[in-house]
Amino acid sequence: MTTETTEAPVELTRREAMLAKLESLHEEQAKAVEAGGKYIERHRQRGKLTAHERIELLVDEGSAFLELMPLAGWGSDFAVGASMITGIGVVSGVECMIVANDPTVKGGALNPWSLKKSMRASDIAEQNHLPTINLTESGGADLPTQKEIFIPGGRGFRNITRASARKQPTVSVVFGNSTAGGAYVPGMSDYVIMVKEGAKVFLAGPPLVKMATGEETDDESLGGAEMHSRISGLSDYLAADEHDAIRQARRVVARLNWRKKGDPPAPTYAEPDLDADELLDLIPTDLKEPFDPREAILRIVDGTSPGPGGNEVPFDEFKPLYGSALCVGWARLHGREIGILANARGVLMSEEAQKAAQFIQLANQKDTPLLFLHNTTGYMVGKEYEQNGIIKHGAMMINAVSNSQVPHLTVIMGASYGAGNYGMNGRAYDPRFLFTWPSAKSSVMGPAQLAGVLEIVARESAEKKGEVFDAEGFKGIKEMVEAQIEEQSLPYVLSGMVYDDGVIDPRDTRTVLGICLSVIDNQPIEGAMNFGVFRL
């Protein structure tokens, strides 16, 4: 009797690997939702809604809430999520930045990662001209880390007032504590709603007032919602309870007279020609193995739709025979025109860099947003490439990326190493939004390459000193360094440090990018008129 065995198809192996990564991702995201532990039930027993429940009631029924930076603080001493929820939701038909303290995690106290997360949320709101809704219940700064929070934290108050000057209002809904520096959040907001017998807004609580001035007082007379609604005037609306506060917040937003200033998308468009579920089959388990990004593009962008104004082809590739390691072209996504740059093979050479620079200029010429899809090991090295001008050509591409004024979106699908991360519009180049897939890796170079470079340097150093290089002894160091770099390049680490706006399921890419493009349309798109000097 013989047993017949067949090797699993490549696609099945890739799918299983991606599904395992997604299962791990869901587990990490669940840690943020459950970060309050036993305090969640205690919070509910007090008749309070959780931060997630408040958001769910605030956004329009049936609409999506795009949570941003849910893994902030991952790998640190603080809870995953950094005691705060941030994201974009539609409230009374208006896209808003929503920032909610999670009072079940250390009373919603702000730590260094929540500060970084809130500053990023503020930047997104400014760049995309979004109103902001603060769902406030926080004990203020995490005092043991105050030295990391106090000075930079002042920018938060500045940002609220500058947003108001740009006619970009902030609505604060105060459910509980908003003390000390946190009192200035409602104090500087355009609209303030306070929950009766819940909100407490004061610069110093009763114990500190007694210690500082000797005055005896209580929470309500010092900073309660009724006092601020009837006497100080800090509160604009007094809510009977949390549900009423959320209802009033929706009413405030409905009366903002908010209008998008960008061009509307095409009224109709086709869904992708290929199945988005097959994105799970795309990414190799070994990122050194290339894959065709067109397979991803055709599962993300609008499909073929013949007729006037339709897509004759989903992806209209530009310069397809030149610099073929970089695939660039035009497409539509949810009816919006975009330009796409995607790494077809990991390395970027002079041809790819020059092609990218030209394409970026063209996108700016016709005011079209750009989408960067990463899978790059960086720019090519070696004598031949240096002599052919790889530095100046790479600089040309980075120049174009740096000075481009159209909105940029970035998705890191696979590798994103070295200066390739910069040329492909990594975090340092201020994309409007940046997301990673669970398969992503990003660092100065691949772990094996970095460890190998250290070995070469150590070997040359020993030879210069006339010593014998201990290759066997260095093997342990090399393995340790390689493991360390591998760990530091993983998406959870980068997401925990707020170097992306979230790790997403590849199948959700089209929806996530569609929300981002809709948000970008809050104001007109105007491409750059000038670029820096290109070294030709």
C-alpha positions as CSV (number, residue, x, y, z in Angstrom):
1,M,0.0,0.0,0.0
2,T,1.3,3.4,-0.9
3,T,0.4,6.7,0.7
4,E,0.1,9.6,-1.7
5,T,1.3,13.0,-0.4
6,T,1.0,16.3,-2.2
7,E,2.8,19.5,-1.2
8,A,0.4,22.3,-0.2
9,P,0.1,25.0,-2.9
10,V,2.1,28.2,-2.3
11,E,-1.1,30.2,-1.9
12,L,-2.4,27.9,0.8
13,T,0.9,28.2,2.8
14,R,0.8,32.0,2.5
15,R,-2.9,32.1,3.5
16,E,-2.3,30.0,6.6
17,A,0.7,32.2,7.6
18,M,-1.4,35.4,7.2
19,L,-4.4,33.9,9.0
20,A,-2.1,33.1,11.9
21,K,-0.8,36.6,12.0
22,L,-4.4,38.0,11.9
23,E,-5.4,35.8,14.8
24,S,-2.5,37.2,16.7
25,L,-3.5,40.7,15.7
26,H,-7.0,40.2,17.0
27,E,-5.6,39.0,20.3
28,E,-3.5,42.1,20.7
29,Q,-6.3,44.4,19.7
30,A,-8.5,42.7,22.3
31,K,-6.0,43.6,24.9
32,A,-6.7,47.3,24.3
33,V,-10.5,46.8,24.5
34,E,-10.1,44.8,27.8
35,A,-7.3,46.9,29.2
36,G,-9.5,48.1,32.1
37,G,-9.9,44.5,33.4
38,K,-12.0,44.4,36.6
39,Y,-12.5,48.1,36.5
40,I,-14.8,47.8,33.4
41,E,-17.5,46.1,35.5
42,R,-17.0,48.5,38.4
43,H,-17.4,51.4,35.9
44,R,-20.7,50.0,34.6
45,Q,-22.0,49.5,38.1
46,R,-21.7,53.2,38.5
47,G,-24.1,53.6,35.6
48,K,-21.4,54.7,33.2
49,L,-20.8,53.7,29.6
50,T,-17.4,52.5,28.5
51,A,-15.4,54.6,26.1
52,H,-16.2,52.2,23.2
53,E,-19.9,52.3,24.0
54,R,-19.9,56.1,24.0
55,I,-18.3,56.1,20.6
56,E,-20.7,53.5,19.3
57,L,-23.7,55.7,20.4
58,L,-22.1,58.9,19.0
59,V,-21.4,57.8,15.4
60,D,-24.2,57.5,12.9
61,E,-26.0,54.1,13.0
62,G,-24.6,51.7,10.4
63,S,-21.5,53.9,9.6
64,A,-17.9,52.8,10.1
65,F,-15.6,54.0,12.8
66,L,-12.0,53.9,11.7
67,E,-10.0,53.4,14.9
68,L,-6.5,54.8,14.7
69,M,-3.4,53.7,16.6
70,P,-5.3,51.0,18.7
71,L,-1.9,49.3,19.6
72,A,-0.3,52.5,20.9
73,G,1.9,51.7,23.9
74,W,2.3,48.0,22.9
75,G,5.5,46.6,24.4
76,S,5.8,49.4,26.9
77,D,5.0,49.5,30.7
78,F,1.6,50.9,29.9
79,A,-1.6,49.2,28.8
80,V,-2.1,48.5,25.1
81,G,-4.1,51.4,23.6
82,A,-2.5,53.9,26.0
83,S,-5.8,54.6,28.0
84,M,-7.3,56.4,25.0
85,I,-9.3,55.6,21.9
86,T,-8.9,57.7,18.7
87,G,-10.4,57.5,15.3
88,I,-12.6,58.9,12.6
89,G,-16.3,58.5,12.7
90,V,-19.3,60.1,10.9
91,V,-21.5,62.1,13.4
92,S,-24.7,63.6,12.1
93,G,-23.3,63.2,8.6
94,V,-20.0,64.9,9.4
95,E,-16.6,63.1,9.5
96,C,-15.1,63.9,12.9
97,M,-11.9,63.1,14.8
98,I,-13.0,61.4,18.0
99,V,-10.8,61.2,21.0
100,A,-12.1,59.3,24.0
101,N,-10.4,58.8,27.4
102,D,-10.7,55.2,28.8
103,P,-11.5,55.9,32.5
104,T,-11.2,52.1,33.3
105,V,-7.4,52.3,32.7
106,K,-5.8,54.2,35.5
107,G,-8.7,56.6,35.6
108,G,-7.9,57.6,32.0
109,A,-4.6,59.2,33.0
110,L,-2.4,60.4,30.2
111,N,1.0,58.7,29.8
112,P,3.7,59.4,27.3
113,W,2.1,57.1,24.7
114,S,-1.4,58.6,25.1
115,L,0.2,62.0,24.6
116,K,1.9,60.9,21.4
117,K,-1.3,59.3,20.2
118,S,-3.4,62.4,20.9
119,M,-0.8,64.6,19.1
120,R,-1.0,62.4,16.1
121,A,-4.8,62.6,16.2
122,S,-4.6,66.3,16.3
123,D,-2.2,66.4,13.3
124,I,-4.7,64.2,11.3
125,A,-7.5,66.5,12.2
126,E,-5.5,69.6,11.1
127,Q,-4.3,68.1,7.9
128,N,-7.7,66.9,6.8
129,H,-9.8,69.8,8.3
130,L,-11.8,67.7,10.7
131,P,-13.9,68.8,13.7
132,T,-12.8,67.1,16.9
133,I,-15.1,65.5,19.5
134,N,-13.4,64.9,22.9
135,L,-15.2,62.4,25.1
136,T,-13.5,63.4,28.4
137,E,-13.1,61.5,31.6
138,S,-9.5,61.6,32.8
139,G,-7.6,62.1,36.0
140,G,-5.0,64.1,34.1
141,A,-1.3,63.3,33.7
142,D,0.2,60.0,34.9
143,L,2.3,61.6,37.7
144,P,5.2,59.2,37.7
145,T,5.9,60.1,34.1
146,Q,5.0,63.8,34.3
147,K,8.5,64.9,33.2
148,E,7.8,63.3,29.8
149,I,4.3,64.8,29.5
150,F,4.3,68.3,31.1
151,I,6.3,70.3,28.5
152,P,5.1,68.7,25.2
153,G,1.6,68.3,26.6
154,G,1.1,72.0,26.4
155,R,0.8,71.7,22.6
156,G,-2.5,70.0,23.1
157,F,-4.1,73.2,24.4
158,R,-2.4,75.2,21.7
159,N,-3.8,72.9,19.1
160,I,-7.4,73.3,20.3
161,T,-7.2,77.1,20.1
162,R,-5.5,77.0,16.7
163,A,-8.1,74.6,15.3
164,S,-10.8,77.0,16.4
165,A,-9.0,79.9,14.6
166,R,-9.1,77.7,11.4
167,K,-12.9,77.3,11.8
168,Q,-12.3,73.7,12.8
169,P,-14.3,73.4,16.0
170,T,-13.8,71.2,19.0
171,V,-16.7,69.7,21.0
172,S,-16.0,68.5,24.5
173,V,-18.3,66.1,26.2
174,V,-17.3,65.8,29.9
175,F,-18.6,62.6,31.5
176,G,-16.4,62.6,34.6
177,N,-13.1,64.1,35.9
178,S,-11.4,66.7,33.9
179,T,-9.0,68.2,36.4
180,A,-5.8,70.2,36.6
181,G,-4.4,70.7,33.0
182,G,-7.3,68.6,31.7
183,A,-9.7,71.3,32.8
184,Y,-8.3,73.4,29.9
185,V,-9.6,70.9,27.3
186,P,-13.2,72.0,27.8
187,G,-12.0,75.5,28.7
188,M,-10.5,75.9,25.2
189,S,-13.2,74.0,23.3
190,D,-15.8,75.7,21.1
191,Y,-18.7,73.7,22.6
192,V,-18.9,72.1,26.0
193,I,-21.4,69.6,27.2
194,M,-21.3,68.4,30.9
195,V,-23.1,65.4,32.4
196,K,-25.1,66.3,35.5
197,E,-23.7,64.7,38.7
198,G,-20.9,63.2,36.6
199,A,-18.6,66.0,35.3
200,K,-16.0,67.5,37.6
201,V,-13.9,70.2,36.1
202,F,-11.5,72.2,38.3
203,L,-7.9,73.2,38.3
204,A,-7.5,71.7,41.8
205,G,-9.8,69.3,43.7
206,P,-11.1,69.9,47.2
207,P,-8.1,68.4,49.0
208,L,-5.6,70.5,47.1
209,V,-7.6,73.6,47.6
210,K,-7.8,73.0,51.3
211,M,-4.0,72.4,51.4
212,A,-3.2,75.5,49.3
213,T,-5.7,78.0,50.7
214,G,-7.4,76.5,53.7
215,E,-10.8,76.7,52.0
216,E,-13.3,73.9,52.6
217,T,-15.4,73.0,49.6
218,D,-16.9,70.0,47.7
219,D,-16.8,68.6,44.2
220,E,-20.1,70.1,43.0
221,S,-19.7,73.7,44.2
222,L,-16.0,73.7,43.1
223,G,-16.4,72.2,39.6
224,G,-19.7,70.3,39.1
225,A,-21.7,70.3,35.9
226,E,-24.6,72.4,37.4
227,M,-22.2,75.0,38.8
228,H,-20.4,75.4,35.5
229,S,-23.8,75.5,33.6
230,R,-25.4,78.0,36.0
231,I,-22.6,80.1,37.5
232,S,-19.2,79.9,35.8
233,G,-20.6,79.6,32.3
234,L,-17.9,77.1,31.3
235,S,-20.5,74.6,30.3
236,D,-22.8,75.4,27.3
237,Y,-25.2,72.5,27.7
238,L,-26.2,70.5,30.9
239,A,-27.0,66.9,30.1
240,A,-29.3,64.8,32.2
241,D,-27.1,61.7,31.8
242,E,-24.5,60.2,29.4
243,H,-27.0,59.2,26.7
244,D,-28.4,62.7,26.8
245,A,-24.9,64.2,26.5
246,I,-24.2,62.1,23.4
247,R,-27.5,63.1,21.9
248,Q,-26.6,66.8,22.5
249,A,-23.2,66.3,21.0
250,R,-24.8,64.9,17.8
251,R,-27.1,67.9,17.7
252,V,-24.2,70.3,18.1
253,V,-22.4,68.7,15.1
254,A,-25.5,68.7,13.0
255,R,-25.7,72.5,13.5
256,L,-22.0,73.2,12.4
257,N,-23.1,73.9,8.9
258,W,-20.2,71.7,7.8
259,R,-19.4,71.4,4.1
260,K,-16.7,69.5,2.2
261,K,-14.6,71.7,0.1
262,G,-12.9,69.1,-2.1
263,D,-14.1,67.5,-5.4
264,P,-16.8,64.9,-5.0
265,P,-16.1,61.3,-6.2
266,A,-17.6,59.7,-9.2
267,P,-21.3,59.0,-8.5
268,T,-20.9,55.3,-9.5
269,Y,-18.0,52.9,-9.6
270,A,-17.4,49.2,-9.9
271,E,-16.1,46.9,-7.1
272,P,-12.7,45.4,-7.7
273,D,-12.4,42.9,-10.6
274,L,-10.7,40.4,-8.3
275,D,-11.7,39.0,-4.9
276,A,-10.2,40.9,-1.9
277,D,-10.1,37.6,0.1
278,E,-7.3,36.5,-2.2
279,L,-5.0,39.2,-0.7
280,L,-4.4,36.6,2.1
281,D,-2.6,34.4,-0.5
282,L,-0.3,37.2,-1.8
283,I,2.5,37.8,0.7
284,P,5.3,35.3,0.8
285,T,6.3,33.9,4.2
286,D,9.9,34.9,3.4
287,L,9.9,38.6,2.5
288,K,13.0,38.2,0.4
289,E,10.8,36.4,-2.1
290,P,9.2,39.1,-4.4
291,F,5.5,39.2,-5.3
292,D,3.6,41.1,-8.0
293,P,1.9,44.2,-6.4
294,R,-0.5,44.4,-9.4
295,E,-2.2,41.4,-7.7
296,A,-2.8,43.6,-4.7
297,I,-3.8,46.7,-6.7
298,L,-6.5,44.9,-8.7
299,R,-8.1,43.7,-5.5
300,I,-8.1,47.1,-3.9
301,V,-9.0,49.6,-6.7
302,D,-12.3,50.1,-8.6
303,G,-13.0,47.5,-11.2
304,T,-13.7,47.8,-14.9
305,S,-16.8,49.9,-15.8
306,P,-17.3,50.6,-19.5
307,G,-19.0,53.7,-20.7
308,P,-18.6,57.5,-20.3
309,G,-16.5,58.2,-17.3
310,G,-15.9,54.5,-16.6
311,N,-12.7,52.6,-16.0
312,E,-11.6,50.9,-19.2
313,V,-8.9,49.3,-17.2
314,P,-8.7,49.2,-13.4
315,F,-5.0,50.1,-13.3
316,D,-3.5,52.3,-16.1
317,E,0.2,51.6,-15.7
318,F,2.7,54.3,-16.5
319,K,6.1,53.6,-18.1
320,P,5.6,49.8,-17.7
321,L,8.7,48.8,-19.6
322,Y,11.1,51.2,-17.8
323,G,12.3,50.7,-14.2
324,S,10.1,47.6,-13.9
325,A,11.1,47.0,-10.2
326,L,8.7,49.9,-9.4
327,C,5.1,49.7,-10.7
328,V,3.3,53.1,-11.0
329,G,0.0,54.1,-12.6
330,W,-3.4,55.6,-12.3
331,A,-6.6,54.1,-10.8
332,R,-9.8,55.0,-9.0
333,L,-10.7,53.9,-5.5
334,H,-14.4,54.4,-4.4
335,G,-14.8,56.7,-7.4
336,R,-11.7,58.9,-6.5
337,E,-8.7,59.2,-8.9
338,I,-5.4,58.2,-7.3
339,G,-1.8,57.6,-8.4
340,I,-0.1,54.4,-7.2
341,L,3.5,53.6,-6.6
342,A,4.2,49.9,-5.7
343,N,7.4,48.0,-5.3
344,A,7.3,45.2,-7.9
345,R,10.7,43.8,-6.8
346,G,12.3,44.8,-3.5
347,V,15.3,46.9,-4.7
348,L,15.1,50.4,-6.1
349,M,17.6,51.3,-8.8
350,S,18.3,54.5,-10.7
351,E,15.6,53.9,-13.3
352,E,12.9,53.3,-10.7
353,A,13.9,56.4,-8.7
354,Q,13.7,58.6,-11.9
355,K,10.4,57.1,-12.9
356,A,9.0,57.7,-9.4
357,A,10.1,61.3,-9.4
358,Q,8.5,62.0,-12.8
359,F,5.3,60.3,-11.7
360,I,5.0,62.2,-8.5
361,Q,5.4,65.5,-10.5
362,L,2.6,64.4,-12.8
363,A,0.3,63.7,-9.8
364,N,1.0,67.1,-8.5
365,Q,0.4,68.7,-11.9
366,K,-3.1,67.2,-11.9
367,D,-3.8,67.5,-8.2
368,T,-4.2,63.7,-7.6
369,P,-3.5,61.9,-4.3
370,L,-0.8,59.3,-4.2
371,L,-0.9,55.8,-2.7
372,F,2.5,54.1,-1.8
373,L,2.5,50.3,-1.4
374,H,5.8,49.2,0.2
375,N,7.8,46.1,-0.3
376,T,11.3,47.4,-0.6
377,T,14.8,46.4,0.6
378,G,16.0,49.9,-0.3
379,Y,18.2,51.5,-3.0
380,M,20.7,49.3,-4.9
381,V,24.3,49.3,-3.7
382,G,27.6,48.4,-5.4
383,K,30.3,50.1,-7.5
384,E,28.4,49.9,-10.8
385,Y,25.3,51.5,-9.3
386,E,27.3,54.2,-7.4
387,Q,29.1,55.2,-10.6
388,N,25.7,55.3,-12.4
389,G,24.4,57.8,-9.9
390,I,22.2,55.8,-7.5
391,I,22.7,58.5,-4.8
392,K,21.6,61.4,-6.9
393,H,18.7,59.5,-8.4
394,G,17.5,58.2,-5.0
395,A,17.8,61.8,-3.8
396,M,15.7,62.9,-6.8
397,M,12.9,60.5,-5.7
398,I,13.1,61.6,-2.1
399,N,13.1,65.3,-3.2
400,A,9.9,64.7,-5.2
401,V,8.3,62.9,-2.2
402,S,9.3,65.6,0.2
403,N,8.0,68.5,-1.8
404,S,4.9,66.9,-3.2
405,Q,1.8,68.7,-1.9
406,V,-0.9,66.3,-2.9
407,P,-2.1,64.0,-0.1
408,H,-0.1,60.8,0.4
409,L,-1.4,57.5,1.7
410,T,1.0,54.7,2.6
411,V,0.5,51.0,3.2
412,I,3.4,48.8,4.2
413,M,2.6,45.3,2.8
414,G,6.0,43.6,3.2
415,A,9.5,44.9,3.7
416,S,10.3,48.5,4.2
417,Y,14.0,48.8,4.8
418,G,16.6,51.6,4.7
419,A,16.2,54.7,2.5
420,G,13.6,52.8,0.5
421,N,11.3,53.5,3.4
422,Y,12.0,57.2,2.9
423,G,11.6,57.2,-0.9
424,M,8.3,55.3,-0.6
425,N,6.9,57.9,1.8
426,G,7.4,56.4,5.2
427,R,6.3,58.0,8.5
428,A,9.1,60.6,8.5
429,Y,7.7,62.1,5.3
430,D,4.3,62.9,6.8
431,P,1.8,60.8,4.8
432,R,-1.8,61.7,5.7
433,F,-2.3,58.1,6.8
434,L,0.0,55.1,7.1
435,F,-1.1,51.6,7.7
436,T,0.7,48.3,7.9
437,W,-0.3,44.7,7.1
438,P,0.6,42.0,9.7
439,S,3.3,40.8,7.3
440,A,5.1,44.2,7.4
441,K,8.7,44.7,8.6
442,S,10.6,47.9,8.8
443,S,14.1,48.8,9.9
444,V,17.4,50.3,8.7
445,M,18.1,47.0,6.8
446,G,17.1,43.3,7.0
447,P,18.1,41.5,10.2
448,A,20.5,39.1,8.5
449,Q,22.2,42.0,6.5
450,L,22.6,44.1,9.6
451,A,24.1,41.3,11.7
452,G,26.4,40.4,8.7
453,V,27.6,44.0,8.5
454,L,28.5,43.9,12.2
455,E,30.4,40.7,11.6
456,I,32.4,42.2,8.7
457,V,33.2,45.3,10.8
458,A,34.3,43.2,13.8
459,R,36.5,41.0,11.5
460,E,38.2,44.0,9.9
461,S,38.7,45.6,13.3
462,A,40.4,42.5,14.6
463,E,42.7,42.3,11.5
464,K,43.8,45.9,11.9
465,K,44.8,45.1,15.4
466,G,46.7,42.0,14.3
467,E,44.3,39.8,16.2
468,V,42.7,36.6,15.1
469,F,38.9,37.0,14.6
470,D,36.9,34.6,16.7
471,A,34.2,33.7,14.2
472,E,32.8,31.0,16.4
473,G,32.6,33.3,19.4
474,F,31.0,36.0,17.3
475,K,28.3,33.6,16.1
476,G,26.3,34.0,19.3
477,I,26.5,37.8,19.1
478,K,25.4,37.7,15.5
479,E,22.4,35.5,16.3
480,M,21.4,37.7,19.2
481,V,21.6,40.9,17.1
482,E,19.6,39.3,14.2
483,A,16.9,38.2,16.6
484,Q,16.8,41.7,18.2
485,I,16.5,43.5,14.9
486,E,13.9,41.0,13.7
487,E,11.8,41.6,16.8
488,Q,12.2,45.4,16.5
489,S,11.1,45.4,12.9
490,L,7.7,43.7,13.5
491,P,4.5,45.7,13.0
492,Y,3.3,45.5,16.6
493,V,6.5,47.2,17.8
494,L,6.2,50.0,15.2
495,S,2.5,50.4,15.9
496,G,3.1,50.5,19.6
497,M,5.5,53.4,19.0
498,V,2.8,55.2,16.9
499,Y,4.9,54.9,13.8
500,D,1.8,53.8,11.9
501,D,-2.0,54.6,12.2
502,G,-2.8,50.9,12.7
503,V,-2.1,47.3,11.6
504,I,-5.0,46.3,9.3
505,D,-6.4,43.1,7.8
506,P,-5.3,43.2,4.1
507,R,-8.9,42.5,3.1
508,D,-10.0,45.8,4.8
509,T,-7.5,47.8,2.8
510,R,-9.9,49.1,0.2
511,T,-12.4,50.2,2.9
512,V,-9.8,51.9,5.1
513,L,-8.3,53.8,2.1
514,G,-11.8,54.7,1.0
515,I,-12.5,56.3,4.3
516,C,-9.2,58.1,4.2
517,L,-9.8,59.5,0.7
518,S,-13.2,60.7,1.8
519,V,-11.7,62.5,4.8
520,I,-9.0,64.1,2.5
521,D,-11.9,65.6,0.4
522,N,-12.8,67.9,3.3
523,Q,-10.6,70.5,1.5
524,P,-9.3,71.2,-2.0
525,I,-6.3,69.3,-3.3
526,E,-3.6,71.5,-4.8
527,G,-0.4,70.0,-6.1
528,A,3.1,71.5,-5.7
529,M,4.1,74.3,-8.0
530,N,7.8,73.9,-7.3
531,F,10.3,71.2,-6.3
532,G,13.8,71.4,-4.9
533,V,16.9,71.2,-7.2
534,F,17.0,67.8,-8.9
535,R,20.6,66.6,-9.4
536,L,20.5,65.4,-12.9
